[in-house]
Amino acid sequence: MSKKITFINQNKTWRLVVPAIGLILFFTAILVFKETILDKILQPIGMLLTILPLIFPFKCVIL
């Protein structure tokens, strides 16, 4: 059984928009909502959105 690696198009706009939103949420949580419940919610969501495009750089297709 062989695997074929197919790279996803890196020029999609969501690959720039999603991390930008994540960084905005992350820094907003740190600077504005210090030590509140929103800080504990927005920081992990912002970090996840920031690294989300890095998690899916390619997909493997098993033939």
N, C-alpha and C positions, 0 to 999 in steps of 0.2 A: 504494500500500500504506500503510495507516494503522496506527499503534501505539496500543494501548489500555493505559493504565497502571492497574494494580490495586494498591492499597495493602494490605499485609498487616496483620492485626490486631496492634496494638502492645501489647495487654493480655495477651499470652500469658505464662505464668510462666517459660518458658525464657529470655525476654528479660531477666529479672532474675537468674535463677539462674546462667546461663552466665557473665556478666561478674563476678558475685560469686565464683564458683569461680576464674575467671581472676585476679582481684585477690589472692585468698588464695594461689594458687600463685606469683604474681609476687613478692609481699612475703615469702613463706616462702623463696623462692629467694634473695632479697637478704639477709634477716636471719639465716636459719638455715644455709643451705648456701653460705656465701661461699667463693668460689674453689675450688669442687669441680666435678666433672662434672655433678652434679645441678643446680647453678646454671646451667650452660650449657644444660641441657635444659629446666628448668622456667621460666626467664624468657621464652623465645620462646613457649612453649605458653601461659603465663599472659597474655602480651600479645595473642596471637591470640584467645584466648577472650574477652578483655575487649572487643576491637573487633568480634568476630564479629556481634553483633546490629546493628551500625551498617552493615555491608556489605550486608545484605539488607533495606533499609527498604521496598522496593517491587519488584514484578516487572513486566516489560514483556511484553505478549502481542502478537505480530504477527498481524494478521488477514489 
